Amino acid sequence: MKTIPLIQFGLGGVGRAVVQRVLASRDDFEWRYGLQLIYVAISDSRSAAIEPDGFSHAQLLTMLEAKAAGQSLADTEFGYARGELTDIIDVAGMDDAIVIDVTATEETTDALLLALRRGYGAALANKKPLAGPMEAFRALTGSGRLRYESTVGAGTPVIAMLRQAIIASHDPVQRIEGCFSGTLGFLTTGLEEGRSFSELVTEARALGFTEPDPRDDLGGMDVARKALILARTLGWPLELTNIPVEPLFPPELAEGSVDDFMAALPQLDEDYRQKVAAARAQDKTLRYVATLAEGQASVRLQEVPVASALGQLRGSDNLAAFHTEVYNQTPLVLQGRGAGVHGTAAGVLADIVALADK
Ligand SMILES: NC(=O)c1ccc[n+]([C@@H]2O[C@H](COP(=O)([O-])OP(=O)(O)OC[C@H]3O[C@@H](n4cnc5c(N)ncnc54)[C@H](OP(=O)(O)O)[C@@H]3O)[C@@H](O)[C@H]2O)c1
């Protein structure tokens, strides 16, 4: 039996789903892979809990309950107010560990680099460390011991497809097009169905599909980070600033409070109604598309043929269409759920298993 110690940063929605999935997989992974995954350290934004022998099932459930109730790990009997994340790597230090980054901050970068220097593996759903300077991306991914499937497509294996079906087969990429935002998929499908932009944004926010400030989703930067990660995976040395990003709201609405923004949304309804009608007149529909071609990437609202794979996409599903030398007539298309903590956690767990197998 191979025992792999896990060190996890982040115990929010995705982090809790990862812990639940690790616990649920235990019997299966023991007989299937001879693999035992134990949690030796967990950290949230302010606190940490460390147990070099591995936390028990019951202890982990207590932590999950506390975090789901909005508490800090320091509020449990296992937690303490933490210092630097790098200290956690030091304290928990042991061979063959895997660090799981399910935070939403670039602050984890130094701890990830330290872990990689120690020979640990790392599995990320957090895009931010990979969307900083290209130099940091190279330092993080150079060893091949950092995997990041869930950063694009929320667990739908877009990165695995790109690596295995295209990069490893030396199949030159002509173009990649994709819808990589569940939230913006929900909006564009709703527009196509004749609903107003303001009503859709209000509903998406109420359902928790958007960040508390919906401009964080409507601004397109999250999709731009995903396009950047795909481009860098292809070996294109782009920076985030090289990617033109078209927000779904005009610059004058970028300032001001969330309440002001929500109140101003109906001003945009007529413009979107006209855009939808203009697209429909040509058998097209609107999608928020990331395009990668000839070493460049862009992110914008686009008219796509209704009959195309992107045009047929519904709701929050994500889709990547790879146009390559081999797939030149019909693109290689991958589609699946593009949001949600369980799909994201599934991608993280698959990365952990792949790292444990090395
Ligand atoms: N939700 C999805 O459907 C989805 C899909 C794909 C990818 N992702 C990515 O997955 C990541 C996690 O998403 P989420 O929805 O779980 O976010 P979340 O609920 O906001 O959870 C973030 C967690 O990170 C912790 N954290 C923040 N700063 C930290 C720091 N400096 N050190 C250690 N922990 C820190 C937070 O601590 P506190 O608990 O103390 O606040 C919290 O536990 C994000 O990067 C997101 O983009 C999410």
The ligand as an ORCA input file, in Angstrom:
! r2SCAN-3c Opt
* xyz 0 1
  N     -16.764     26.888     -7.571
  C     -16.569     26.407     -8.803
  O     -17.504     25.936     -9.481
  C     -15.189     26.411     -9.396
  C     -14.979     25.860    -10.670
  C     -13.665     25.820    -11.193
  C     -12.610     26.352    -10.464
  N     -12.864     26.923     -9.242
  C     -11.738     27.489     -8.523
  O     -11.536     26.761     -7.310
  C     -11.024     27.637     -6.324
  C     -11.870     27.540     -5.065
  O     -13.194     27.936     -5.358
  P     -14.309     27.973     -4.207
  O     -15.591     28.171     -4.906
  O     -14.125     26.827     -3.298
  O     -13.874     29.328     -3.430
  P     -14.248     29.746     -1.942
  O     -15.501     29.062     -1.508
  O     -14.154     31.219     -1.902
  O     -13.063     29.118     -1.038
  C     -11.760     29.619     -1.040
  C     -11.025     29.005      0.147
  O      -9.686     29.458      0.109
  C      -9.323     29.923      1.413
  N      -8.266     30.917      1.297
  C      -8.337     32.192      0.832
  N      -7.130     32.798      0.908
  C      -6.286     31.855      1.411
  C      -4.911     31.843      1.744
  N      -4.137     32.927      1.542
  N      -4.382     30.715      2.253
  C      -5.130     29.589      2.465
  N      -6.449     29.553      2.193
  C      -7.002     30.668      1.675
  C     -10.593     30.497      1.985
  O     -10.448     30.580      3.390
  P     -11.657     31.053      4.364
  O     -12.544     29.835      4.421
  O     -10.968     31.344      5.628
  O     -12.288     32.232      3.692
  C     -11.575     29.435      1.512
  O     -11.579     28.330      2.397
  C     -11.008     29.041     -6.945
  O      -9.731     29.338     -7.416
  C     -11.984     28.930     -8.112
  O     -11.696     29.824     -9.163
  C     -14.115     26.940     -8.701
*
